[in-house]
Amino acid sequence: MFSSLRPIRHLQRYRQIVATFAQHGFGFLFEQWRPGKARHDRAALPLSVDLALHLRLALEELGPTFIKFGQILSTRPDLLPAPYLAELAKLQDAAPATPWPAIHAVLRTELGAAPETIFASIEEQPLASASLAQVHAATLTDGQQVVVKVQRPGIAATIATDLEILAALARRLQATPLGKVYDFVGVTSDFAFTLRNELDYRREGHNAERFRQNFAGEPFLYIPRVYWEFSTAHVLTLERVQGIKIDDIAALDAAGYDRHRVALHAARIVIKEVLEDGFFHADPHPGNFVVMPGEVIGAMDFGMVGYLSETERLELIRLYLAAVALDADALLEQLIRMGAADAHVNRPALKRDLLHLLHRYYALPLQEIRAREVIEDVTPVVFRHRLRLPSNLWLLGKTLSMLEGMGLRLDPSFNIFTVSRPFVRRLTWQLVAFNHRRGRSVLLSGANWLDLLHAAPRAARRLLDSLEREGALPITLQETERLMGGLDRLVTRLTLSVLIASLVISLALLISVTVPGTFVWILVVLGFLGAATLGVWLLFSILRARL
């Protein structure tokens, strides 16, 4: 089995990984590599709960890289069936503490001096210990309390080796029948990119600063300060945020905090991140949030974040609007437009499944719908039809599900859809109607179309004259004149349509960026009357031509 693996540099680790998976029942993945063995055409992983359990056990046995890989896979219903997702969600990123002398050596190397000369004090016993790093409490010389996140010694080299092996395994699996179903190379490449970023604590520091900037005017969230003079790629020093863990219900009640308000604050944080900023904390488990005096939420751990471009947010809004309208055809077309569904997807079957989903929630009050239930219902449809949305959207689904679970612990009446509804409405209005950048883009596109339409008649006439001279088409000058007359009318109507649209958008932008006054309202009313008049005339001319 290993005869073709000799070029791999870390053969011993490679053997260990393959042997571990084989021992846990995944030998069928490697049987197809044996010389002389027939390739079995397997279209997907077996739907076995027992095998899903053994996948989790194998990943835990193989260490930090594979635990992280499993955690990422747990957010991808397009890659794994439900039993595997549920089992991988149980993976815990915890590890025994590294002895202080080894951590002391890392700090000395990274900061250029012994930690006791940099900090007024630093605790040898860590506050938390994970597979990649551990966190120590410390005090700066000015008395400021901080936490120091220190990367485990040697972990970067271990992960580099494992990523190299994962890439090699992915390339081999891509050549098997399973490779026709799963993009092994793409998935491992995305994972390697994410994990390498997580190993660079400068990125995490910049993530924290970006959150701090985004929420500068929000009183209900506190983001700790980054101390860059005591931070490197492998050490991150942050202001220490202290409070009651957000899921410690008894302590919150004893402190007199209003748990309903805390739940609303948590929801507003995530919804603002997703719908307004397009940059969200992708690991909102209770251990990363505390409640401070005034029911302010303090956030921690900014290593895992998600991004949503304005285009992606607009696509989500379109999906949402199609779902609310119970329009399965529009939902299907939107999925294809987003690249989630292949153009050759079994449309009738997918439409049927989408209709079942839509009618399952039809007429249900919003407060009775749970995000986790929706995700669980969507998951088998996604896997069955091999829908492939960007990984950030699956990460968003996991984030919303975790947020809902945290909110329900704080307040049993909490409903994320109810909280998010005004944000969705505002975003829809901003993206579709009065978004300044989008308005400018439309106006610029309109100007380009006007230029094109202005040049089209002359270009078309030259083209037709040339074709008539060269005899390439059996066309006469009389027919050319008739065609050009029709083209002129078409161009005129198109030009008027673009002008009317540009006028309406310009008036909308004028309303959104100016303080209303008598003159402005007169101008707006006259403009809309003019646009309406042109629109009626255009419609009348089109109808007259058709009659």
C-alpha positions as CSV (number, residue, x, y, z in Angstrom):
1,M,0.0,0.0,0.0
2,F,2.9,2.4,0.7
3,S,5.1,1.6,-2.3
4,S,3.9,4.7,-4.1
5,L,4.4,6.9,-1.0
6,R,8.2,6.8,-0.8
7,P,8.6,10.4,-2.0
8,I,6.7,11.6,1.0
9,R,9.2,13.2,3.4
10,H,7.5,12.3,6.7
11,L,6.8,8.7,5.9
12,Q,6.5,7.6,9.6
13,R,3.7,10.1,10.3
14,Y,2.1,9.3,7.0
15,R,1.9,5.6,8.0
16,Q,0.5,6.5,11.4
17,I,-2.3,8.6,9.8
18,V,-3.2,5.9,7.3
19,A,-3.1,3.2,9.9
20,T,-5.2,5.1,12.4
21,F,-8.0,5.7,9.8
22,A,-7.8,2.0,8.7
23,Q,-8.1,0.8,12.3
24,H,-11.2,2.9,12.7
25,G,-13.0,1.4,9.7
26,F,-11.9,3.7,6.9
27,G,-9.7,1.2,5.1
28,F,-12.0,1.2,2.1
29,L,-10.6,4.7,1.3
30,F,-7.1,3.2,0.8
31,E,-8.0,-0.2,-0.7
32,Q,-8.3,1.5,-4.1
33,W,-4.6,2.4,-4.0
34,R,-3.4,-1.2,-3.8
35,P,-1.8,-2.4,-7.1
36,G,-4.0,-4.9,-8.9
37,K,-7.1,-4.1,-6.8
38,A,-10.3,-3.1,-8.6
39,R,-11.6,0.3,-7.8
40,H,-15.0,0.2,-6.0
41,D,-17.3,2.9,-7.2
42,R,-18.4,4.5,-4.0
43,A,-20.4,7.7,-4.4
44,A,-20.3,8.8,-0.8
45,L,-19.3,7.8,2.7
46,P,-21.4,5.1,4.3
47,L,-24.3,6.5,6.4
48,S,-23.3,4.8,9.6
49,V,-23.6,6.4,13.0
50,D,-20.9,3.9,14.2
51,L,-18.5,5.0,11.5
52,A,-19.2,8.6,12.2
53,L,-18.2,8.0,15.9
54,H,-15.0,6.3,14.7
55,L,-14.2,9.3,12.5
56,R,-14.3,11.5,15.5
57,L,-12.2,9.1,17.6
58,A,-9.6,8.8,14.8
59,L,-9.3,12.6,14.5
60,E,-8.9,13.0,18.3
61,E,-6.2,10.3,18.3
62,L,-4.2,12.0,15.5
63,G,-4.0,15.3,17.4
64,P,-4.4,19.1,16.9
65,T,-4.3,19.4,13.1
66,F,-7.0,16.7,12.7
67,I,-9.1,18.0,15.5
68,K,-9.2,21.4,13.9
69,F,-9.9,19.8,10.5
70,G,-12.9,17.9,12.1
71,Q,-14.2,21.1,13.6
72,I,-14.1,22.8,10.2
73,L,-15.8,19.8,8.6
74,S,-18.6,19.9,11.2
75,T,-19.8,23.2,9.6
76,R,-20.0,21.7,6.1
77,P,-23.3,19.9,5.4
78,D,-22.4,20.0,1.7
79,L,-19.5,17.5,2.4
80,L,-20.7,15.1,5.1
81,P,-24.1,13.6,6.0
82,A,-25.9,14.5,9.2
83,P,-24.5,11.7,11.4
84,Y,-21.0,12.8,10.7
85,L,-21.7,16.5,11.3
86,A,-23.3,15.7,14.7
87,E,-20.4,13.6,15.8
88,L,-17.7,16.0,14.6
89,A,-19.5,18.9,16.5
90,K,-18.5,17.1,19.7
91,L,-14.7,17.5,19.1
92,Q,-13.1,19.5,21.9
93,D,-10.1,21.6,21.4
94,A,-8.4,21.0,24.7
95,A,-5.0,19.7,25.8
96,P,-2.8,19.3,28.9
97,A,-0.8,22.4,29.8
98,T,2.7,22.7,28.5
99,P,5.2,22.9,31.4
100,W,6.2,26.5,32.3
101,P,9.9,26.2,31.4
102,A,9.0,25.5,27.8
103,I,6.5,28.4,27.7
104,H,9.1,30.7,29.4
105,A,11.5,29.8,26.6
106,V,9.0,30.8,23.9
107,L,8.3,34.1,25.6
108,R,12.0,34.9,25.9
109,T,12.6,34.1,22.3
110,E,9.6,36.0,20.9
111,L,9.8,39.1,23.1
112,G,13.5,39.3,23.3
113,A,13.8,39.2,27.1
114,A,12.8,37.1,30.0
115,P,9.1,37.6,30.8
116,E,9.7,38.6,34.4
117,T,11.6,41.6,33.1
118,I,8.7,42.6,30.8
119,F,5.7,42.0,33.0
120,A,5.3,43.1,36.6
121,S,4.0,39.5,37.2
122,I,2.9,36.5,35.1
123,E,1.2,33.4,36.3
124,E,2.9,30.1,35.5
125,Q,-0.4,28.2,35.7
126,P,-2.4,28.9,32.5
127,L,-6.0,30.2,32.6
128,A,-6.8,28.0,29.6
129,S,-5.0,25.4,27.6
130,A,-5.9,24.3,24.0
131,S,-4.2,22.2,21.3
132,L,-2.4,25.2,19.7
133,A,-1.8,27.6,22.6
134,Q,-2.3,28.4,26.2
135,V,-3.2,31.6,28.0
136,H,-1.5,33.1,31.0
137,A,-2.6,36.0,33.2
138,A,-0.1,38.8,33.6
139,T,0.2,42.4,34.8
140,L,2.1,45.1,33.0
141,T,4.5,47.5,34.8
142,D,1.8,50.2,34.8
143,G,-0.6,47.9,36.6
144,Q,-2.8,47.0,33.6
145,Q,-4.0,43.4,33.8
146,V,-3.5,41.4,30.6
147,V,-3.7,37.9,29.2
148,V,-0.8,36.5,27.2
149,K,-1.6,33.9,24.6
150,V,1.5,31.7,23.8
151,Q,1.8,29.3,21.0
152,R,2.9,25.8,22.1
153,P,6.5,25.1,21.2
154,G,7.0,23.0,18.1
155,I,3.3,23.1,17.2
156,A,3.9,25.0,13.9
157,A,6.3,22.4,12.6
158,T,3.9,19.6,13.6
159,I,1.0,21.3,11.8
160,A,3.2,22.0,8.7
161,T,4.0,18.2,8.5
162,D,0.3,17.2,8.9
163,L,-0.8,19.7,6.3
164,E,1.7,18.4,3.8
165,I,0.4,14.9,4.4
166,L,-3.2,16.0,4.2
167,A,-2.5,17.6,0.8
168,A,-0.8,14.4,-0.5
169,L,-3.8,12.3,0.8
170,A,-6.2,14.7,-0.9
171,R,-4.4,14.4,-4.2
172,R,-4.5,10.6,-4.1
173,L,-8.2,10.5,-3.1
174,Q,-9.1,13.0,-5.8
175,A,-8.0,10.4,-8.4
176,T,-10.5,7.8,-7.0
177,P,-14.2,7.6,-7.8
178,L,-14.9,9.6,-4.6
179,G,-13.0,12.4,-6.2
180,K,-15.9,12.8,-8.7
181,V,-18.1,13.7,-5.8
182,Y,-15.9,15.5,-3.3
183,D,-13.3,18.3,-3.9
184,F,-10.7,16.8,-1.6
185,V,-7.9,19.1,-2.8
186,G,-10.1,22.3,-2.5
187,V,-11.3,21.4,1.0
188,T,-7.8,20.7,2.3
189,S,-6.4,23.8,0.6
190,D,-9.0,26.0,2.3
191,F,-8.4,24.3,5.6
192,A,-4.6,24.8,5.3
193,F,-5.1,28.5,4.6
194,T,-7.4,28.9,7.6
195,L,-5.1,27.1,10.0
196,R,-2.0,28.9,8.9
197,N,-3.8,32.2,9.5
198,E,-4.8,31.0,12.9
199,L,-1.2,30.3,13.8
200,D,-0.2,33.9,13.1
201,Y,-1.4,35.8,16.2
202,R,-0.7,39.1,14.5
203,R,-3.8,38.4,12.3
204,E,-5.8,37.7,15.5
205,G,-4.7,41.0,16.9
206,H,-5.8,42.8,13.8
207,N,-9.1,41.0,13.9
208,A,-9.6,42.3,17.5
209,E,-8.8,45.8,16.4
210,R,-11.2,45.6,13.5
211,F,-14.0,44.5,15.8
212,R,-13.0,47.3,18.2
213,Q,-13.3,49.8,15.4
214,N,-16.6,48.4,14.1
215,F,-18.2,48.6,17.6
216,A,-16.6,51.9,18.6
217,G,-20.0,53.5,19.1
218,E,-21.8,50.5,20.6
219,P,-22.1,50.6,24.4
220,F,-23.2,47.0,24.8
221,L,-20.0,45.3,23.6
222,Y,-16.4,45.6,24.9
223,I,-13.4,44.5,22.8
224,P,-10.1,44.3,24.6
225,R,-7.1,46.4,23.6
226,V,-4.1,44.8,21.8
227,Y,-0.7,45.5,23.3
228,W,1.4,45.3,20.1
229,E,4.7,46.0,21.9
230,F,4.3,42.7,23.7
231,S,2.9,40.7,20.7
232,T,4.5,38.8,17.9
233,A,3.4,36.1,15.4
234,H,3.5,33.5,18.3
235,V,2.6,35.6,21.3
236,L,-0.5,37.9,21.7
237,T,-1.0,40.2,24.7
238,L,-4.5,41.5,25.2
239,E,-6.2,43.6,27.9
240,R,-7.8,41.2,30.3
241,V,-11.6,41.3,30.2
242,Q,-13.2,40.0,33.4
243,G,-16.8,39.3,34.2
244,I,-19.4,36.5,34.6
245,K,-19.4,33.7,31.9
246,I,-22.4,34.4,29.8
247,D,-23.8,30.9,30.4
248,D,-23.4,31.0,34.2
249,I,-27.1,31.6,34.8
250,A,-27.0,31.4,38.6
251,A,-24.2,33.9,38.8
252,L,-25.9,36.3,36.4
253,D,-29.1,36.1,38.5
254,A,-27.2,36.6,41.7
255,A,-25.5,39.7,40.2
256,G,-29.0,41.1,39.3
257,Y,-28.4,41.2,35.5
258,D,-31.4,41.2,33.1
259,R,-30.8,38.0,31.1
260,H,-33.3,39.1,28.5
261,R,-31.3,42.2,27.8
262,V,-28.0,40.2,27.7
263,A,-29.6,37.9,25.1
264,L,-30.7,40.8,23.0
265,H,-27.3,42.4,23.2
266,A,-25.6,39.1,22.1
267,A,-28.0,38.8,19.2
268,R,-27.5,42.5,18.1
269,I,-23.7,41.9,18.2
270,V,-23.8,39.0,15.8
271,I,-26.5,40.4,13.5
272,K,-24.6,43.7,13.2
273,E,-21.4,41.8,12.4
274,V,-23.1,39.7,9.7
275,L,-25.6,42.0,8.1
276,E,-23.9,45.4,8.5
277,D,-20.1,44.8,8.7
278,G,-19.7,41.5,6.8
279,F,-17.1,40.5,9.4
280,F,-18.2,38.2,12.2
281,H,-16.8,36.3,15.2
282,A,-17.1,32.7,14.0
283,D,-16.6,31.0,17.3
284,P,-19.3,32.4,19.6
285,H,-19.3,29.7,22.2
286,P,-20.1,30.7,25.8
287,G,-16.4,30.5,26.9
288,N,-15.5,33.4,24.7
289,F,-18.0,35.9,26.2
290,V,-18.5,37.4,29.7
291,V,-21.0,39.8,31.1
292,M,-19.6,42.9,32.7
293,P,-21.3,45.6,34.8
294,G,-24.1,47.4,33.0
295,E,-24.9,44.2,31.1
296,V,-22.0,44.9,28.7
297,I,-20.7,41.8,26.9
298,G,-17.0,41.4,26.8
299,A,-15.6,39.3,23.9
300,M,-12.5,37.2,23.6
301,D,-10.6,35.0,21.2
302,F,-10.6,36.5,17.7
303,G,-8.7,33.8,15.9
304,M,-11.7,32.4,13.9
305,V,-13.6,35.0,11.9
306,G,-15.9,35.0,8.9
307,Y,-16.3,37.4,6.0
308,L,-19.3,38.2,3.9
309,S,-19.0,40.6,0.9
310,E,-21.8,43.0,0.0
311,T,-22.6,40.7,-2.9
312,E,-22.9,37.6,-0.7
313,R,-25.1,39.6,1.8
314,L,-27.3,40.6,-1.1
315,E,-27.5,37.0,-2.4
316,L,-28.6,35.9,1.1
317,I,-31.3,38.6,1.1
318,R,-32.5,37.3,-2.2
319,L,-32.6,33.8,-0.9
320,Y,-34.5,35.1,2.1
321,L,-37.1,37.0,0.0
322,A,-37.7,33.9,-2.2
323,A,-38.2,31.8,0.9
324,V,-40.6,34.2,2.5
325,A,-42.6,34.3,-0.8
326,L,-42.7,30.4,-0.8
327,D,-41.3,30.6,-4.4
328,A,-39.5,27.4,-5.0
329,D,-38.7,28.3,-8.6
330,A,-37.1,31.6,-7.5
331,L,-35.2,29.8,-4.7
332,L,-33.9,27.2,-7.2
333,E,-32.8,29.9,-9.7
334,Q,-31.1,31.8,-6.9
335,L,-29.1,28.8,-5.8
336,I,-28.0,28.2,-9.4
337,R,-27.1,31.9,-9.7
338,M,-24.9,31.7,-6.6
339,G,-23.1,28.6,-7.9
340,A,-24.5,26.4,-5.1
341,A,-26.4,24.2,-7.5
342,D,-24.9,22.8,-10.7
343,A,-26.6,23.8,-13.9
344,H,-27.2,20.0,-14.4
345,V,-28.8,19.5,-11.0
346,N,-31.9,17.4,-10.9
347,R,-34.2,20.4,-10.9
348,P,-37.6,18.6,-10.3
349,A,-36.2,16.7,-7.4
350,L,-34.5,19.7,-5.8
351,K,-37.6,21.8,-6.4
352,R,-39.7,19.2,-4.7
353,D,-37.4,19.1,-1.6
354,L,-37.4,22.9,-1.5
355,L,-41.2,23.0,-1.6
356,H,-41.3,20.5,1.3
357,L,-39.0,22.7,3.3
358,L,-40.9,25.9,2.6
359,H,-44.3,24.3,3.4
360,R,-42.9,22.9,6.7
361,Y,-42.5,26.4,8.0
362,Y,-45.5,28.0,6.2
363,A,-47.8,30.0,8.5
364,L,-45.7,29.2,11.6
365,P,-45.3,32.3,13.8
366,L,-41.7,33.6,13.7
367,Q,-41.2,33.1,17.4
368,E,-41.8,29.3,16.9
369,I,-39.1,28.9,14.3
370,R,-35.6,27.8,15.6
371,A,-32.4,28.4,13.6
372,R,-31.0,25.0,14.7
373,E,-34.1,23.2,13.4
374,V,-34.0,25.0,10.1
375,I,-30.3,24.1,9.7
376,E,-31.0,20.5,10.6
377,D,-33.8,20.3,8.0
378,V,-31.7,22.0,5.3
379,T,-28.7,19.7,5.9
380,P,-29.9,16.5,4.2
381,V,-31.2,18.5,1.2
382,V,-27.8,20.1,0.8
383,F,-26.0,16.8,1.0
384,R,-28.5,14.9,-1.2
385,H,-28.2,17.4,-4.1
386,R,-24.5,18.3,-3.5
387,L,-25.2,22.0,-3.0
388,R,-22.0,23.9,-2.6
389,L,-22.2,27.3,-1.0
390,P,-19.1,29.2,0.1
391,S,-17.5,27.9,3.3
392,N,-18.2,31.3,5.0
393,L,-21.9,30.8,4.6
394,W,-21.7,27.4,6.3
395,L,-19.6,29.0,9.0
396,L,-22.4,31.6,9.4
397,G,-25.0,28.9,9.9
398,K,-22.9,27.4,12.7
399,T,-22.5,30.8,14.2
400,L,-26.2,31.6,14.2
401,S,-27.0,28.1,15.6
402,M,-24.5,28.7,18.5
403,L,-25.9,32.1,19.1
404,E,-29.4,30.8,19.3
405,G,-28.3,28.1,21.8
406,M,-26.7,30.7,24.0
407,G,-29.7,33.1,23.7
408,L,-32.1,30.3,24.7
409,R,-30.1,29.5,27.8
410,L,-30.3,33.2,28.8
411,D,-33.9,33.7,27.9
412,P,-36.2,30.7,26.9
413,S,-38.4,33.1,24.8
414,F,-35.4,34.2,22.7
415,N,-35.8,34.0,19.0
416,I,-33.1,35.0,16.6
417,F,-35.4,35.5,13.6
418,T,-37.6,38.0,15.6
419,V,-34.5,39.9,16.7
420,S,-33.0,40.0,13.2
421,R,-36.1,41.0,11.3
422,P,-35.6,44.8,11.6
423,F,-31.9,44.4,10.6
424,V,-32.9,42.3,7.6
425,R,-35.5,45.0,6.5
426,R,-32.9,47.8,6.9
427,L,-30.2,45.9,5.0
428,T,-32.7,45.0,2.2
429,W,-33.6,48.7,1.9
430,Q,-29.9,49.8,2.0
431,L,-28.7,47.2,-0.5
432,V,-31.5,47.3,-3.0
433,A,-32.7,50.9,-2.7
434,F,-30.6,53.7,-1.2
435,N,-27.1,52.2,-0.9
436,H,-24.9,55.0,-2.0
437,R,-22.2,52.8,-3.6
438,R,-24.7,50.6,-5.3
439,G,-26.5,53.8,-6.5
440,R,-23.3,55.2,-7.9
441,S,-22.5,51.8,-9.5
442,V,-26.0,51.8,-11.2
443,L,-25.5,55.3,-12.4
444,L,-22.1,54.6,-13.8
445,S,-23.4,51.5,-15.5
446,G,-26.3,53.5,-16.9
447,A,-23.8,56.0,-18.3
448,N,-21.9,53.2,-20.0
449,W,-25.1,51.8,-21.5
450,L,-25.9,55.3,-22.8
451,D,-22.5,55.5,-24.5
452,L,-23.0,52.1,-26.0
453,L,-26.5,52.9,-27.2
454,H,-25.4,56.2,-28.6
455,A,-22.7,54.5,-30.7
456,A,-24.8,51.5,-31.6
457,P,-26.7,53.0,-34.6
458,R,-23.6,54.2,-36.4
459,A,-21.7,51.0,-35.7
460,A,-24.7,48.9,-36.9
461,R,-25.0,51.0,-40.1
462,R,-21.3,50.6,-40.9
463,L,-21.6,46.8,-40.2
464,L,-24.6,46.4,-42.5
465,D,-23.1,48.6,-45.2
466,S,-19.9,46.5,-45.1
467,L,-21.9,43.2,-45.3
468,E,-23.9,44.5,-48.2
469,R,-20.8,45.6,-50.2
470,E,-19.0,42.3,-49.6
471,G,-22.1,40.2,-50.3
472,A,-21.6,38.2,-47.2
473,L,-25.4,38.3,-46.5
474,P,-28.2,38.4,-49.1
475,I,-29.5,41.8,-47.9
476,T,-30.6,44.9,-49.9
477,L,-30.3,48.5,-49.1
478,Q,-34.0,48.8,-48.7
479,E,-34.0,46.0,-46.1
480,T,-31.0,47.7,-44.5
481,E,-33.1,50.9,-44.1
482,R,-36.0,49.0,-42.7
483,L,-33.8,47.2,-40.2
484,M,-32.0,50.4,-39.2
485,G,-35.4,52.1,-38.7
486,G,-36.4,49.3,-36.3
487,L,-33.0,49.4,-34.6
488,D,-33.3,53.2,-34.2
489,R,-36.7,52.8,-32.5
490,L,-35.3,50.0,-30.3
491,V,-32.3,52.1,-29.3
492,T,-34.5,55.1,-28.6
493,R,-36.7,53.1,-26.2
494,L,-33.7,51.5,-24.5
495,T,-32.2,55.0,-24.1
496,L,-35.3,56.4,-22.6
497,S,-35.6,53.4,-20.3
498,V,-32.1,54.0,-19.0
499,L,-32.7,57.7,-18.6
500,I,-35.9,57.1,-16.6
501,A,-34.2,54.6,-14.4
502,S,-31.2,57.0,-13.9
503,L,-33.6,59.8,-13.0
504,V,-35.5,57.8,-10.4
505,I,-32.2,56.6,-8.8
506,S,-30.8,60.1,-8.8
507,L,-33.9,61.4,-7.1
508,A,-33.7,58.6,-4.5
509,L,-30.1,59.4,-3.8
510,L,-31.0,63.1,-3.5
511,I,-33.5,62.3,-0.8
512,S,-31.1,60.1,1.1
513,V,-28.2,62.5,1.2
514,T,-29.9,65.9,1.7
515,V,-31.9,67.5,4.4
516,P,-35.5,67.7,3.2
517,G,-36.7,71.2,2.5
518,T,-39.4,72.9,0.4
519,F,-37.2,73.4,-2.6
520,V,-35.9,69.8,-2.5
521,W,-39.4,68.3,-2.2
522,I,-40.6,70.5,-5.2
523,L,-37.6,69.3,-7.2
524,V,-38.3,65.7,-6.2
525,V,-42.0,65.9,-7.0
526,L,-41.3,67.5,-10.4
527,G,-38.7,64.9,-11.2
528,F,-40.9,62.0,-10.3
529,L,-43.8,63.5,-12.4
530,G,-41.4,63.9,-15.3
531,A,-40.2,60.3,-15.0
532,A,-43.8,59.1,-14.8
533,T,-44.7,61.1,-17.9
534,L,-41.8,59.7,-19.9
535,G,-42.6,56.2,-18.6
536,V,-46.3,56.4,-19.7
537,W,-45.3,57.8,-23.1
538,L,-42.8,55.0,-23.5
539,L,-45.3,52.3,-22.6
540,F,-47.9,53.9,-25.0
541,S,-45.4,53.9,-27.9
542,I,-44.5,50.3,-27.3
543,L,-48.1,49.2,-27.2
544,R,-49.0,51.2,-30.3
545,A,-46.1,49.6,-32.2
546,R,-47.2,46.1,-31.3
547,L,-50.8,46.9,-32.3
